Amino acid sequence: MYRSTPVKMKKPKSFDFKKKPKNPSILMYAAKWIISFPDLKNRDFHLEKIGMEGLKPPYLLLVTHSSMVDFNVMVKATHPERINNVMTLEGFQTYTEPLMRSLGVIGTRKYINDVNLVKNIKYSLEKLRNIFVLFPEARYSLDGCTSYIPASTEKLIKIMKVPVVVLKIQGNFITCPQWNKINKKTKIESQMVQIITAEECKTLTLEEIRERIEEHFVYDDFKWQWENRVSITHPKRAEGLHCLLYKCANCKEEGKMESKGHILHCTSCGKSWEMDEYGRLKAVEGITEFSHIPDWSNWERQCVRKELEEGSYYFEDQVRVETLPGSRRFYKQGCGTLIQTKEGTTLKCNYYGEPYTLFRSAKSLESMHIEYDYLKRGDCVDISIPEDSFWCYVSKKDCITKLSFATEEMHKLACGKMEGKL
């Protein structure tokens, strides 16, 4: 039950981000052999290693991020070496903090400046001498292509002065996209490439480090599926696609798209598209505006950018708010109002019994963590401050993808950056 009036309560203790990471326990090795390795064997998994000869920990491993399958690939690629990795607090809440700590996992919040995280990464590399695993996109890809990578990535590399390796995974998105969480258990392959040596960390500029990351972080799972003829015949393969493709390519209406089985449909103009076994779209009647799904989502992004540039972009919605200060539980804060304009994102809500306004400027918020039907409780966005995370469950239909696009595009505009996804 969500209340609209404040309920006084003591603010819970926040997560201890200063706590040092541990070496992973025997449970990590058990998880590899019981969960990860059998899953990958069933997928005809292939791993190619390039420039990895003689490389031993410590080093930074940057991994592309599209689904939970990423973790199986990551532990297989790093076996038998020890790893530490980072996870946001909802993962700690789901799997419990004692378990995550015992596996060598470090907690953080998304899209905030976290000095303690930098210190803990440094501790893992210098004292524990482990591989440290980062998912720099910080969230699952929405369309199977590279997501936003913050500039803090190259700064972190410069500070750590250790070799940098990229693990690029392909097939992990199409097997279980976030808008269709049915795991199809299809083929996966990956490349593990050393992109920067320890010596190069000392001499490369931030721009040069950025170029190396961008060069090796380019991926497009739908293109890979088409080129490799990876067949997905699951009868519900298109269900949920309307969450990503929220704007009709034919009539341009938003929030009127639906999907069922292998069909995407607009309830406003009546046009339908079929998703074939290779992930391509084809109009049931008339022209096919976009056969490649990422082309459609990129068009949506450009439409949002145009709204921002013209000054017409505005979003407002009544949301129900929960906070996650630590790792134990979410706290209901009642109903609030979420507003987004070109200047930034504002949340007005109750906060442990007191009126509260959270504002993240366009310049300070690089991207936005979104979840489609999180734990079957609805679509939501997660906006964090150092001591708490605000999970806002929206009431408007299929709006969170646009909120995500808008957050990234307004950040680029505020920082004077050119268009692009990285």
C-alpha positions as CSV (number, residue, x, y, z in Angstrom):
1,M,0.0,0.0,0.0
2,Y,1.5,3.4,-1.0
3,R,0.6,6.5,0.9
4,S,0.6,10.0,-0.5
5,T,1.0,11.6,2.9
6,P,4.4,11.5,4.8
7,V,4.9,8.8,7.4
8,K,7.6,9.7,9.9
9,M,10.3,7.1,10.2
10,K,14.0,7.0,11.2
11,K,16.2,7.0,8.1
12,P,17.9,3.6,7.8
13,K,21.6,3.2,7.8
14,S,23.2,3.6,4.4
15,F,25.5,1.0,2.8
16,D,29.1,0.8,3.9
17,F,31.0,1.6,0.7
18,K,34.3,1.9,2.6
19,K,34.5,-1.8,3.4
20,K,37.4,-3.5,1.7
21,P,36.8,-6.3,-0.9
22,K,37.7,-9.9,-0.1
23,N,39.2,-12.7,-2.1
24,P,36.3,-14.8,-3.5
25,S,35.4,-17.8,-1.4
26,I,35.1,-21.4,-2.5
27,L,31.5,-20.6,-3.4
28,M,32.7,-18.8,-6.5
29,Y,34.5,-21.9,-7.8
30,A,31.4,-24.0,-7.0
31,A,29.2,-21.6,-9.0
32,K,31.5,-21.8,-12.0
33,W,31.2,-25.6,-12.2
34,I,27.5,-25.9,-11.2
35,I,26.0,-22.9,-13.0
36,S,28.3,-21.1,-15.5
37,F,30.3,-23.8,-17.2
38,P,27.4,-26.2,-18.0
39,D,25.3,-23.3,-19.3
40,L,28.0,-22.2,-21.7
41,K,28.7,-25.8,-22.8
42,N,25.0,-26.1,-23.8
43,R,25.3,-22.9,-25.9
44,D,28.3,-24.1,-28.0
45,F,30.3,-21.3,-26.4
46,H,33.5,-20.1,-28.1
47,L,36.1,-17.8,-26.6
48,E,38.9,-16.2,-28.6
49,K,41.8,-14.7,-26.7
50,I,44.0,-12.0,-28.5
51,G,47.2,-10.5,-27.1
52,M,46.7,-12.3,-23.8
53,E,49.9,-14.4,-23.9
54,G,51.7,-14.3,-20.6
55,L,49.3,-11.8,-19.1
56,K,48.7,-12.4,-15.4
57,P,46.7,-10.5,-12.8
58,P,46.4,-7.8,-11.7
59,Y,44.6,-6.1,-14.6
60,L,41.3,-4.4,-15.4
61,L,38.7,-6.4,-17.4
62,L,36.0,-4.3,-19.1
63,V,33.0,-6.4,-20.2
64,T,30.1,-5.6,-22.5
65,H,26.8,-5.8,-20.7
66,S,23.5,-7.2,-22.2
67,S,22.1,-9.9,-19.9
68,M,22.8,-12.1,-16.8
69,V,24.6,-14.5,-19.2
70,D,27.5,-12.0,-19.1
71,F,28.5,-13.2,-15.7
72,N,28.8,-16.9,-16.9
73,V,31.0,-15.8,-19.8
74,M,33.1,-13.5,-17.5
75,V,33.9,-16.3,-15.0
76,K,34.7,-18.7,-17.8
77,A,37.0,-16.2,-19.5
78,T,38.9,-15.5,-16.2
79,H,39.1,-19.0,-14.9
80,P,41.1,-20.1,-12.9
81,E,42.2,-16.6,-11.7
82,R,40.6,-14.8,-8.8
83,I,38.4,-11.9,-9.6
84,N,36.7,-9.0,-7.8
85,N,33.8,-7.2,-9.5
86,V,31.3,-4.4,-8.8
87,M,27.6,-4.7,-8.5
88,T,24.9,-2.2,-7.7
89,L,22.9,-2.4,-4.5
90,E,19.7,-4.0,-5.9
91,G,21.9,-7.1,-6.7
92,F,23.1,-7.1,-3.0
93,Q,19.4,-6.8,-2.0
94,T,18.4,-9.7,-4.2
95,Y,21.3,-12.1,-3.3
96,T,22.1,-10.8,0.2
97,E,25.2,-8.8,1.2
98,P,27.0,-11.6,3.0
99,L,26.9,-13.8,-0.1
100,M,28.0,-11.0,-2.4
101,R,30.9,-9.9,-0.1
102,S,32.0,-13.6,0.2
103,L,32.2,-13.7,-3.6
104,G,34.5,-10.7,-3.7
105,V,31.9,-8.3,-5.0
106,I,32.0,-4.5,-4.3
107,G,28.8,-2.5,-4.0
108,T,28.0,0.8,-5.6
109,R,25.3,3.1,-6.9
110,K,24.8,4.0,-10.6
111,Y,25.8,7.3,-12.0
112,I,27.3,9.0,-9.0
113,N,30.8,10.0,-8.1
114,D,32.1,7.2,-5.9
115,V,35.5,7.8,-4.4
116,N,35.2,4.6,-2.2
117,L,34.8,2.5,-5.3
118,V,38.0,3.9,-6.8
119,K,39.8,3.1,-3.5
120,N,38.4,-0.4,-3.4
121,I,39.4,-1.1,-7.0
122,K,42.9,0.1,-6.3
123,Y,43.0,-2.2,-3.2
124,S,41.9,-5.2,-5.2
125,L,44.5,-4.6,-7.8
126,E,47.4,-3.6,-5.6
127,K,46.9,-5.6,-2.4
128,L,44.8,-8.7,-3.5
129,R,46.4,-8.7,-6.9
130,N,43.3,-9.9,-8.6
131,I,41.5,-9.2,-11.9
132,F,39.0,-6.4,-11.4
133,V,35.9,-6.7,-13.6
134,L,34.0,-3.6,-14.6
135,F,30.9,-3.3,-16.7
136,P,31.5,0.3,-17.8
137,E,28.1,0.6,-19.5
138,A,26.7,0.2,-16.0
139,R,23.4,-1.3,-17.2
140,Y,22.1,-3.8,-19.7
141,S,22.0,-2.7,-23.3
142,L,18.5,-1.9,-24.5
143,D,18.9,-2.7,-28.2
144,G,21.8,-5.1,-28.3
145,C,24.3,-2.3,-29.2
146,T,26.9,-0.4,-27.3
147,S,25.4,1.7,-24.5
148,Y,26.7,4.9,-23.0
149,I,30.2,4.6,-21.5
150,P,31.1,7.4,-19.0
151,A,34.3,9.4,-19.3
152,S,35.2,8.3,-15.8
153,T,36.3,4.9,-17.4
154,E,39.4,6.3,-19.0
155,K,40.2,8.4,-15.9
156,L,40.1,5.2,-13.8
157,I,42.4,3.4,-16.2
158,K,44.9,6.3,-16.0
159,I,44.9,6.1,-12.2
160,M,45.2,2.3,-11.9
161,K,48.2,2.0,-14.2
162,V,47.6,-1.7,-14.9
163,P,46.9,-3.6,-18.2
164,V,43.4,-3.3,-19.6
165,V,41.5,-6.1,-21.3
166,V,38.1,-6.0,-23.1
167,L,35.8,-9.0,-23.1
168,K,33.2,-8.5,-25.9
169,I,30.3,-10.9,-25.8
170,Q,28.0,-11.6,-28.8
171,G,24.7,-13.5,-28.7
172,N,24.1,-12.6,-25.0
173,F,21.6,-9.9,-25.8
174,I,19.4,-11.8,-28.3
175,T,19.3,-14.8,-26.1
176,C,17.6,-12.8,-23.3
177,P,16.9,-9.1,-24.0
178,Q,15.7,-7.0,-21.0
179,W,12.3,-6.4,-22.7
180,N,11.9,-10.2,-23.2
181,K,13.4,-12.0,-20.2
182,I,12.7,-15.5,-21.7
183,N,16.2,-17.2,-21.8
184,K,16.3,-18.8,-25.3
185,K,19.6,-20.5,-24.4
186,T,21.1,-19.8,-27.8
187,K,24.7,-19.6,-29.1
188,I,27.2,-17.2,-27.6
189,E,30.7,-16.3,-28.5
190,S,33.2,-13.8,-27.2
191,Q,36.6,-12.1,-27.7
192,M,39.0,-11.3,-24.9
193,V,41.6,-8.7,-26.1
194,Q,44.3,-6.8,-24.2
195,I,43.9,-3.3,-25.4
196,I,46.4,-1.4,-23.2
197,T,49.6,-2.5,-21.5
198,A,50.7,-1.2,-18.1
199,E,53.4,0.8,-19.7
200,E,50.9,2.4,-22.2
201,C,48.8,3.5,-19.2
202,K,51.5,5.8,-18.2
203,T,52.0,7.4,-21.6
204,L,48.6,7.4,-23.3
205,T,46.4,10.5,-23.0
206,L,42.8,10.2,-21.8
207,E,41.6,10.7,-25.4
208,E,43.9,7.9,-26.7
209,I,42.6,5.6,-24.0
210,R,39.0,6.5,-24.9
211,E,39.8,5.7,-28.6
212,R,41.0,2.2,-27.6
213,I,37.9,1.5,-25.5
214,E,35.5,2.7,-28.3
215,E,37.3,0.7,-30.9
216,H,36.9,-2.6,-29.0
217,F,33.5,-1.9,-27.5
218,V,31.5,-1.7,-30.7
219,Y,28.9,-4.4,-31.0
220,D,25.5,-5.0,-32.5
221,D,23.9,-8.3,-31.5
222,F,21.1,-8.2,-34.1
223,K,23.6,-7.7,-36.8
224,W,25.7,-10.5,-35.4
225,Q,22.6,-12.7,-35.3
226,W,21.7,-12.0,-39.0
227,E,25.3,-12.4,-40.3
228,N,25.7,-15.7,-38.4
229,R,22.2,-17.0,-39.1
230,V,21.5,-17.7,-35.4
231,S,17.9,-18.9,-35.5
232,I,15.5,-18.0,-32.6
233,T,12.2,-19.7,-33.3
234,H,10.7,-19.1,-29.9
235,P,7.0,-18.3,-30.4
236,K,7.1,-15.3,-28.0
237,R,10.4,-13.8,-29.4
238,A,8.9,-10.3,-30.0
239,E,6.9,-10.0,-26.8
240,G,8.0,-6.9,-24.9
241,L,9.6,-5.3,-28.0
242,H,7.1,-2.5,-27.8
243,C,8.9,-1.4,-24.5
244,L,11.9,-0.5,-26.7
245,L,10.1,0.5,-29.9
246,Y,7.6,2.8,-28.1
247,K,7.2,5.2,-31.1
248,C,5.4,4.0,-34.2
249,A,7.6,4.3,-37.3
250,N,4.4,4.7,-39.4
251,C,2.1,7.2,-37.6
252,K,4.8,8.5,-35.1
253,E,2.5,8.1,-32.1
254,E,4.1,7.2,-28.8
255,G,2.9,4.7,-26.2
256,K,0.5,3.0,-28.6
257,M,2.7,0.0,-29.5
258,E,2.0,-3.5,-28.4
259,S,3.6,-6.9,-29.0
260,K,2.5,-10.5,-28.8
261,G,4.1,-13.7,-30.0
262,H,6.3,-12.6,-32.9
263,I,4.2,-9.6,-33.9
264,L,4.8,-5.9,-33.1
265,H,1.6,-3.8,-33.6
266,C,0.5,-0.1,-33.3
267,T,-2.9,0.3,-31.8
268,S,-3.2,3.9,-33.2
269,C,-2.7,3.3,-37.0
270,G,-3.1,-0.5,-37.0
271,K,0.2,-1.3,-38.7
272,S,2.0,-4.5,-37.8
273,W,5.5,-5.9,-38.2
274,E,6.7,-9.5,-37.9
275,M,9.9,-10.4,-36.2
276,D,11.5,-13.4,-38.1
277,E,13.8,-16.1,-36.6
278,Y,16.9,-14.0,-37.4
279,G,15.7,-10.9,-35.5
280,R,14.7,-8.9,-38.6
281,L,11.4,-6.9,-38.8
282,K,9.1,-7.0,-41.8
283,A,5.9,-5.0,-42.2
284,V,2.9,-7.3,-42.5
285,E,1.5,-4.9,-45.1
286,G,3.2,-1.9,-46.8
287,I,6.8,-0.7,-46.6
288,T,9.2,-1.8,-43.9
289,E,10.5,1.3,-42.3
290,F,13.2,-0.4,-40.2
291,S,14.1,-4.0,-40.7
292,H,17.0,-3.7,-38.2
293,I,15.7,-3.1,-34.7
294,P,18.6,-0.9,-33.6
295,D,17.9,1.4,-36.6
296,W,14.4,1.9,-35.2
297,S,15.6,2.6,-31.6
298,N,18.3,5.0,-32.9
299,W,15.6,6.9,-34.9
300,E,13.6,7.2,-31.6
301,R,16.8,8.6,-29.9
302,Q,17.2,11.2,-32.7
303,C,13.6,12.2,-32.3
304,V,14.2,12.8,-28.6
305,R,17.3,14.8,-29.4
306,K,15.4,17.0,-31.8
307,E,12.8,17.7,-29.1
308,L,15.6,18.7,-26.7
309,E,17.3,21.0,-29.3
310,E,14.0,22.7,-30.1
311,G,13.1,23.1,-26.5
312,S,9.8,21.2,-26.7
313,Y,10.9,18.2,-24.6
314,Y,9.0,17.9,-21.3
315,F,8.1,14.8,-19.2
316,E,6.0,14.7,-16.0
317,D,4.4,11.7,-14.3
318,Q,3.1,10.6,-11.0
319,V,5.3,7.8,-9.6
320,R,5.4,5.6,-6.6
321,V,8.8,5.8,-4.9
322,E,10.9,3.3,-3.0
323,T,14.4,4.0,-1.6
324,L,17.3,1.6,-1.2
325,P,19.8,3.1,1.2
326,G,21.5,-0.2,2.0
327,S,21.4,-3.8,0.9
328,R,18.6,-5.2,3.0
329,R,15.3,-3.8,1.8
330,F,13.4,-1.2,-0.2
331,Y,11.5,1.5,1.8
332,K,8.2,2.8,0.5
333,Q,8.1,6.6,0.3
334,G,4.6,7.0,-1.1
335,C,3.7,8.8,-4.3
336,G,5.8,11.5,-5.9
337,T,6.2,13.5,-9.1
338,L,9.0,12.9,-11.6
339,I,9.8,15.8,-14.0
340,Q,12.3,15.9,-16.8
341,T,13.3,18.9,-18.9
342,K,16.3,19.9,-20.9
343,E,17.9,21.3,-17.7
344,G,17.7,18.0,-15.8
345,T,15.6,15.5,-13.8
346,T,13.6,16.4,-10.7
347,L,11.9,14.1,-8.2
348,K,9.5,15.5,-5.6
349,C,8.5,13.0,-3.0
350,N,8.3,12.1,0.7
351,Y,11.6,11.0,2.1
352,Y,11.2,9.1,5.4
353,G,8.4,11.4,6.4
354,E,9.7,14.7,5.2
355,P,9.1,16.6,1.9
356,Y,12.1,16.2,-0.4
357,T,13.2,17.4,-3.8
358,L,16.0,15.6,-5.7
359,F,17.5,17.4,-8.7
360,R,20.1,15.9,-11.0
361,S,21.2,18.4,-13.6
362,A,21.7,17.4,-17.2
363,K,25.4,17.8,-16.8
364,S,25.7,15.7,-13.7
365,L,23.5,12.8,-14.8
366,E,25.2,10.9,-17.6
367,S,22.7,8.2,-18.1
368,M,19.7,6.6,-16.4
369,H,19.2,3.1,-15.1
370,I,15.8,1.8,-16.2
371,E,14.0,-1.6,-15.6
372,Y,11.2,-3.0,-17.6
373,D,8.6,-4.5,-15.2
374,Y,11.2,-4.8,-12.3
375,L,10.4,-8.0,-10.3
376,K,6.9,-7.9,-11.9
377,R,6.1,-4.7,-10.1
378,G,6.1,-2.2,-13.0
379,D,8.5,-0.2,-15.2
380,C,10.8,2.0,-13.1
381,V,13.8,4.3,-13.2
382,D,16.5,4.5,-10.6
383,I,18.1,7.8,-9.6
384,S,20.8,7.9,-7.0
385,I,22.5,10.2,-4.6
386,P,25.6,9.1,-2.6
387,E,23.6,8.0,0.4
388,D,20.4,6.6,-1.2
389,S,18.8,5.3,-4.4
390,F,15.3,6.4,-5.5
391,W,13.3,3.8,-7.5
392,C,10.5,5.5,-9.3
393,Y,7.7,3.3,-10.7
394,V,6.0,5.2,-13.5
395,S,2.3,5.3,-14.3
396,K,2.6,6.3,-18.0
397,K,2.8,3.5,-20.5
398,D,6.2,2.7,-22.2
399,C,7.9,5.9,-21.2
400,I,11.1,4.8,-19.6
401,T,13.1,4.1,-22.8
402,K,12.5,7.7,-23.9
403,L,13.5,8.9,-20.4
404,S,16.8,7.0,-20.8
405,F,17.4,8.4,-24.3
406,A,16.6,11.9,-23.1
407,T,18.9,11.7,-20.1
408,E,21.9,10.7,-22.3
409,E,21.1,13.2,-25.1
410,M,20.6,16.2,-22.7
411,H,23.9,15.3,-21.0
412,K,25.7,15.4,-24.4
413,L,24.1,18.8,-25.1
414,A,25.0,20.1,-21.7
415,C,28.6,19.0,-22.2
416,G,28.8,20.2,-25.8
417,K,29.3,16.7,-27.1
418,M,28.6,15.5,-30.6
419,E,25.9,12.9,-31.3
420,G,26.8,9.3,-30.7
421,K,26.3,6.5,-28.3
422,L,29.6,6.2,-26.6
